[in-house]
Amino acid sequence: MKGKTDSAEEIIRILRQANTGGTAQSVCRKHHVSAQPFYRWKKENIELKKMLAESMLLHRVLKEANSKICRPIDEKRPCITLSRREGYTV
């Protein structure tokens, strides 16, 4: 039998309560959630945070590399970026 499905907002609220000092057991008991989904949510949340950090780092590196390669002549005519010269669109 399937249990109840918690919304993303509820899951985030539960995980934040556990991070702000509450124990995992007390938070689970308060929200009527067993430990298994709680730790699964926590693991997924950690993986999502890592993916976001990697994406943000890649964005920063590409932005920095593009700014060194491409300098606009004037503000009215922006330069052709590396991605456009290579045939990629942003």
C-alpha positions as CSV (number, residue, x, y, z in Angstrom):
1,M,0.0,0.0,0.0
2,K,1.3,3.4,-0.9
3,G,1.7,6.0,1.8
4,K,0.9,9.7,1.6
5,T,2.8,11.8,-0.8
6,D,4.4,14.9,0.7
7,S,4.8,18.0,-1.3
8,A,8.3,19.5,-2.0
9,E,7.6,22.4,0.4
10,E,6.7,20.0,3.2
11,I,9.8,18.0,2.6
12,I,12.0,21.1,2.6
13,R,10.4,22.3,5.8
14,I,10.9,19.0,7.5
15,L,14.6,18.9,6.5
16,R,15.2,22.4,7.6
17,Q,13.7,21.7,11.0
18,A,16.1,18.8,11.4
19,N,19.0,21.0,10.4
20,T,18.1,23.8,12.9
21,G,18.8,21.7,15.9
22,G,16.0,19.1,16.1
23,T,16.9,15.5,16.0
24,A,15.8,13.4,13.1
25,Q,13.7,11.2,15.3
26,S,11.8,14.1,16.9
27,V,11.2,15.8,13.6
28,C,10.0,12.5,12.1
29,R,7.7,11.9,15.0
30,K,6.3,15.4,14.9
31,H,5.4,15.1,11.2
32,H,4.3,11.5,11.3
33,V,7.1,10.4,8.9
34,S,9.2,7.3,9.3
35,A,13.0,7.5,9.3
36,Q,13.4,5.8,5.9
37,P,11.8,8.5,3.7
38,F,13.4,11.2,5.9
39,Y,16.9,9.9,5.2
40,R,16.1,9.3,1.5
41,W,15.0,12.9,1.2
42,K,18.1,14.1,3.0
43,K,20.3,12.1,0.6
44,E,18.5,13.5,-2.4
45,N,18.7,17.0,-1.1
46,I,22.5,16.6,-0.6
47,E,22.9,15.3,-4.2
48,L,20.8,18.2,-5.5
49,K,22.9,20.8,-3.6
50,K,26.1,19.2,-5.1
51,M,24.6,19.4,-8.6
52,L,23.6,23.0,-8.1
53,A,27.1,23.9,-6.8
54,E,28.8,22.3,-9.8
55,S,26.4,24.0,-12.2
56,M,27.1,27.4,-10.6
57,L,30.8,26.8,-10.7
58,L,30.7,25.9,-14.4
59,H,28.6,29.0,-15.1
60,R,31.1,31.2,-13.3
61,V,34.1,29.6,-15.1
62,L,32.5,29.9,-18.5
63,K,31.5,33.5,-17.8
64,E,35.0,34.4,-16.8
65,A,36.5,32.6,-19.8
66,N,34.1,34.4,-22.2
67,S,34.9,37.8,-20.7
68,K,38.6,37.3,-21.3
69,I,38.1,36.2,-24.9
70,C,35.5,38.7,-25.9
71,R,35.7,42.4,-25.3
72,P,33.0,44.6,-26.8
73,I,34.2,47.5,-29.0
74,D,31.3,49.7,-27.9
75,E,28.0,49.1,-26.0
76,K,25.9,49.3,-29.1
77,R,27.6,46.5,-30.9
78,P,28.3,43.6,-28.5
79,C,31.0,41.2,-29.5
80,I,30.4,37.8,-30.9
81,T,30.8,35.4,-28.0
82,L,32.8,32.2,-28.1
83,S,29.6,30.1,-28.1
84,R,28.3,31.8,-31.2
85,R,31.5,31.4,-33.1
86,E,31.6,27.7,-32.3
87,G,28.0,27.3,-33.5
88,Y,26.4,27.0,-30.1
89,T,23.6,29.2,-28.9
90,V,23.2,30.5,-25.3
